[in-house]
């Protein structure tokens, strides 16, 4: 087998990269370890930055997003029993769109199949080889049990935090930076109309809570819990009772319904540098993880592959190496800004174990300043809706 770009991973990053390369006349094969049903059904992020929305429109995969996505012009920070709205429109002139990651994946898979682009699900024993040469290889076993060797010019590692591509970079050639938070999120997806028209980030003495949504009839909700907590300890009744306590505010009523799924997710920050090793380029969660408080994970992945598509076009079509050589540094500039914003949002809104009253008063002071200072609110808003993509000309 032969292609120009072997893409490992069929999440938003890998699928969008394949589409962007196709639009530039570059061949690729996407290899995914999971089944199509799995990648289309796993519930992940749902907040799209303004630059993400515009990119999906520009490359022709945003039609259903525009029909079904929910455009939001602000968020609420809820503390002291009151809502304090951050008005994105007034502060930045931009907005966000709520549209589930799995919906983007469905759109990109449909587009890929429409153009008969190679997309291989349920691949096993995937390994990358010779990434320090101009002729790297990928070996794998397909869903029928047949072994293959794929020769290519470039490998794109879009296979997530637990994927195999990052591990292909020797320890001596990479540096990792990691922070683990002393809490986790218990997330639920519920068949219930959203209780508010925008996202609510609630700071409460019992812990953080988040009210979000996926559609006009499906709500996404989160509770801060101990990272050692077991989901079996949380009955549906207990979840709704705790959400009602933490989200309580004057005039607010929490709509309840059938809980469709629930789970506990650890909170971490992670970055690997560099994001390129020879002809292997990392993108998305394979290179960096952010806590979900800042809604940056999927948006960073999309920003990565936007730049990677340009870099690979210059490298493979124009035979220019400058952009490929600067890919890691350009991506990491945006990554570290998002890491800081996500850490800041997380630190401001969560109750830390063993925090003393002094530290808790500092959090409230930060919340009050952020919601009363135009400068502070603008900083939050411009980071939340997404900073402009850098120019590469």
C-alpha positions in Angstrom: 0.0 0.0 0.0 1.1 3.5 -0.7 -0.2 7.0 0.1 1.3 10.4 0.8 0.0 10.9 4.3 -0.9 8.1 6.7 -3.3 9.4 9.4 -3.6 7.4 12.6 -6.9 8.1 14.3 -10.4 8.9 13.0 -11.4 11.5 15.5 -12.1 15.1 14.6 -8.4 15.8 14.1 -7.6 12.9 11.8 -10.8 13.2 9.8 -10.6 16.9 9.3 -6.9 16.7 8.3 -7.8 14.0 5.7 -10.5 16.4 4.3 -8.2 19.4 4.2 -5.5 17.4 2.4 -8.0 16.1 -0.1 -9.1 19.6 -0.9 -5.4 20.4 -1.6 -4.9 17.3 -3.8 -3.0 15.3 -1.3 -3.7 11.6 -0.9 -4.2 10.1 2.6 -5.4 6.9 4.3 -7.0 7.1 7.7 -6.5 4.2 10.1 -8.6 3.8 13.2 -8.5 1.1 15.9 -12.1 1.4 16.9 -15.3 0.6 15.0 -17.2 3.3 13.1 -20.1 2.9 15.5 -17.8 3.6 18.5 -16.2 6.7 17.1 -19.6 8.1 16.0 -21.3 7.5 19.4 -18.7 8.4 22.0 -19.8 11.6 23.7 -17.0 14.2 24.0 -16.7 18.0 23.8 -19.5 20.1 22.5 -18.4 23.8 22.5 -17.0 25.1 19.2 -14.9 28.3 19.2 -15.7 30.9 16.6 -12.6 30.1 14.5 -13.5 26.4 14.6 -17.0 27.2 13.3 -15.7 29.4 10.5 -13.1 26.7 9.4 -15.7 24.0 9.3 -17.9 26.2 7.1 -15.0 27.2 4.8 -14.0 23.6 4.1 -17.6 22.6 3.4 -18.5 20.4 6.3 -20.5 22.9 8.4 -24.0 22.6 6.9 -25.6 20.4 9.6 -23.7 22.3 12.3 -25.4 25.5 11.0 -28.8 23.8 11.0 -28.6 22.0 14.3 -25.9 23.8 16.4 -26.9 26.1 19.2 -25.3 29.6 18.9 -24.5 31.1 22.3 -23.5 34.7 22.9 -22.3 34.3 26.5 -21.9 32.2 29.6 -22.9 32.6 33.2 -20.6 32.4 36.2 -22.8 31.5 39.1 -21.6 32.3 42.6 -23.1 34.0 45.7 -26.4 32.5 44.6 -26.5 34.7 41.5 -25.7 34.6 37.8 -23.0 36.9 36.4 -23.1 36.9 32.7 -20.0 37.2 30.4 -21.4 38.8 27.2 -19.3 37.5 24.3 -21.1 39.6 21.8 -20.6 42.9 23.6 -17.1 42.1 24.6 -15.7 40.5 21.5 -18.4 40.7 18.8 -18.2 36.9 18.4 -20.0 33.7 19.7 -19.6 30.0 20.3 -21.6 27.1 18.9 -22.8 24.1 20.9 -22.5 21.1 18.6 -21.3 17.7 19.8 -17.9 16.3 18.8 -19.6 13.0 17.8 -21.8 15.0 15.4 -18.7 16.5 13.8 -17.2 13.0 13.5 -20.4 11.8 11.8 -20.3 14.7 9.3 -16.6 14.2 8.5 -17.1 10.4 8.1 -20.0 10.9 5.7 -18.0 13.4 3.7 -15.0 11.1 3.6 -17.1 8.2 2.3 -18.8 10.5 -0.2 -15.5 11.1 -1.9 -14.4 7.5 -1.6 -11.5 8.4 0.7 -9.8 5.4 2.3 -11.0 5.1 5.9 -10.1 1.8 7.7 -11.8 1.0 11.0 -11.0 -1.7 13.5 -7.3 -1.8 12.6 -5.2 -3.8 15.1 -1.4 -4.0 15.9 -0.8 -0.5 14.4 2.8 0.5 14.5 4.9 3.3 12.9 8.4 2.7 11.5 11.3 4.7 10.0 9.8 8.1 11.0 13.3 9.7 10.8 13.5 8.9 7.1 11.8 10.3 4.1 9.9 7.0 3.6 8.2 6.2 6.9 5.9 3.1 7.2 2.8 2.0 9.1 2.1 -1.7 9.7 -1.3 -2.9 10.8 -3.8 -5.7 10.7 -7.2 -4.9 9.1 -10.6 -5.9 10.4 -10.4 -9.2 8.4 -7.2 -10.2 10.1 -5.0 -9.4 7.0 -1.6 -7.7 7.7 -0.6 -4.6 5.7 2.4 -2.4 5.3 1.6 1.2 4.3 4.4 3.3 2.8 4.0 7.0 2.9 5.8 10.4 2.9 4.4 11.6 6.3 2.6 10.1 9.3 0.1 12.2 11.2 -0.5 11.1 14.8 -4.1 12.0 15.6 -4.7 8.9 17.8 -5.4 10.6 21.1 -3.7 10.6 24.5 -3.6 6.8 24.7 -2.5 6.3 21.1 0.7 4.7 19.8 2.2 7.5 17.8 3.6 9.7 20.6 5.4 6.7 22.0 7.3 6.4 18.7 9.3 9.4 19.7 12.2 8.4 21.9 12.2 9.7 25.5 15.5 11.5 24.8 13.9 13.4 22.0 10.8 14.7 23.8 9.9 16.6 27.0 6.5 16.1 28.7 4.8 18.5 31.0 1.9 17.3 33.1 -0.3 18.3 36.0 -2.9 16.2 37.6 -5.8 17.9 39.5 -7.1 16.7 42.8 -10.6 16.2 41.6 -12.6 14.7 38.7 -15.8 15.4 36.8 -18.9 13.2 37.1 -20.7 13.9 33.8 -24.2 12.9 32.8 -26.2 13.1 29.6 -29.9 13.5 30.3 -33.1 13.5 28.2 -34.2 16.9 29.6 -34.7 20.3 28.2 -31.9 22.7 29.1 -32.7 24.7 32.2 -31.0 27.8 30.9 -30.3 29.1 27.4 -26.5 29.3 28.0 -23.8 27.4 29.9 -23.6 27.9 33.7 -20.3 27.6 35.5 -21.2 27.3 39.2 -18.8 27.9 42.1 -20.3 26.3 45.3 -19.1 25.3 48.7 -19.9 21.6 47.9 -17.8 21.8 44.6 -18.0 23.0 41.1 -21.0 22.2 38.8 -21.6 22.9 35.1 -24.9 23.1 33.2 -24.5 22.6 29.5 -26.5 21.0 26.6 -26.2 19.1 23.4 -29.5 19.9 21.8 -32.9 21.6 22.7 -33.9 18.3 24.4 -30.6 16.9 25.7 -28.7 18.4 28.7 -25.1 17.8 29.6 -24.3 18.3 33.3 -21.2 17.9 35.4 -20.3 17.7 39.1 -16.9 18.0 40.7 -16.1 14.8 42.6 -13.1 13.1 44.3 -11.0 11.3 41.7 -11.3 8.1 43.6 -15.1 8.3 43.5 -16.9 5.3 42.0 -19.8 5.9 39.6 -21.7 3.0 41.3 -22.0 5.3 44.3 -24.0 7.8 42.4 -27.7 6.9 41.8 -29.7 9.0 39.5 -31.5 10.5 42.4 -28.3 11.5 44.2 -27.0 13.1 41.0 -30.1 15.2 40.5 -30.2 16.2 44.2 -26.5 17.3 44.2 -27.0 19.2 40.9 -30.0 21.0 42.3 -27.9 22.1 45.4 -24.9 23.3 43.5 -26.8 25.0 40.7 -29.3 26.7 43.0 -30.0 30.4 42.3 -32.9 32.8 42.6 -35.5 32.1 39.9 -33.7 29.0 38.6 -35.4 25.6 38.3 -33.4 22.5 37.2 -35.2 20.4 34.6 -34.7 16.7 35.2 -35.2 13.7 33.0 -33.9 10.2 32.2 -30.1 10.0 32.6 -28.9 8.4 29.3 -25.3 7.9 30.4 -22.9 8.8 33.2 -19.2 8.5 33.9 -16.3 10.0 35.8 -13.4 11.7 34.0 -10.0 12.5 35.6 -8.7 16.1 35.2 -5.3 16.6 33.8 -3.1 19.0 31.9 -0.5 17.5 29.5 1.8 18.8 26.8 4.6 17.0 24.9 7.3 19.0 23.1 8.1 18.9 20.2 5.0 17.9 18.2 7.2 16.8 15.3 9.8 14.1 15.1 11.2 13.5 11.6 8.3 12.7 9.4 5.9 12.1 12.3 3.6 15.0 13.2 1.4 14.9 16.3 -1.9 16.7 16.5 -4.7 17.0 19.1 -4.8 14.9 22.2 -1.8 12.9 21.1 0.2 16.0 21.9 -1.7 17.8 24.6 -4.6 17.5 27.0 -6.4 20.3 28.8 -9.0 20.2 31.6 -12.4 20.6 30.0 -13.3 23.7 32.1 -12.1 26.0 29.3 -13.7 24.0 26.4 -10.5 23.9 24.5 -9.6 20.3 23.7 -11.3 19.7 20.4 -10.7 23.3 19.3 -7.0 22.9 19.8 -7.0 19.7 17.8 -8.8 21.4 14.9 -6.3 24.3 15.1 -3.5 21.9 14.9 -4.6 20.1 11.8 -5.5 23.4 10.1 -1.9 24.4 10.4 -0.7 20.8 9.6 -2.6 20.7 6.4 -0.9 24.0 5.3 2.5 22.7 6.4 2.1 19.4 4.5 0.9 21.1 1.4 4.1 23.3 1.4 6.2 20.2 2.1 4.7 17.7 -0.3 3.5 19.9 -3.1 5.7 23.0 -3.1 8.8 21.2 -1.7 9.2 23.9 1.0 10.1 22.9 4.5 9.8 26.1 6.4 6.3 25.7 7.6 6.7 22.0 8.5 9.9 23.0 10.4 7.9 25.6 12.4 4.8 23.5 12.9 5.5 22.5 16.5 6.5 26.0 17.7 3.4 27.6 16.0 1.1 25.0 17.5 2.6 25.1 21.0 2.2 28.9 21.2 -1.6 28.4 21.0 -1.5 25.2 23.1 0.2 26.9 26.0 -2.2 29.9 25.9 -5.1 27.4 26.0 -3.4 25.4 28.8 -3.1 28.5 30.9 -6.7 29.6 30.3 -8.0 26.1 31.1 -5.9 26.0 34.3 -7.1 29.4 35.3 -10.8 28.6 34.8 -10.3 25.3 36.7 -8.5 26.9 39.6 -11.0 29.7 39.9 -14.1 27.6 39.9 -13.2 24.3 41.8 -13.0 23.7 45.5 -9.6 22.3 46.3 -9.1 19.7 49.0 -7.5 21.1 52.1 -7.9 24.7 50.8 -8.2 27.1 53.8 -10.7 29.9 54.1 -8.1 32.4 52.8 -7.7 30.5 49.5 -11.4 30.3 49.1 -11.8 34.0 49.6 -9.2 34.6 46.9 -11.3 32.5 44.5 -14.3 34.6 45.2 -12.3 37.8 44.8 -11.2 36.6 41.4 -14.7 35.7 40.4 -16.0 39.1 41.5 -13.3 41.0 39.8 -13.7 38.9 36.6 -17.4 39.7 36.4 -17.2 43.4 37.3 -14.1 44.5 35.4 -14.6 45.0 31.7 -10.9 44.3 31.1 -11.0 41.0 33.0 -14.3 39.9 31.4 -13.0 40.7 28.0 -9.9 38.6 28.6 -12.1 35.6 29.6 -14.4 36.2 26.6 -11.7 36.5 24.0 -10.0 33.3 25.2 -13.3 31.4 25.4 -14.6 32.3 22.0 -11.2 31.5 20.5 -8.2 33.6 19.6 -7.6 34.2 15.9 -5.5 31.7 14.0 -2.0 32.9 13.3 -1.1 33.9 9.7 1.4 31.6 8.0 2.2 33.7 4.9 
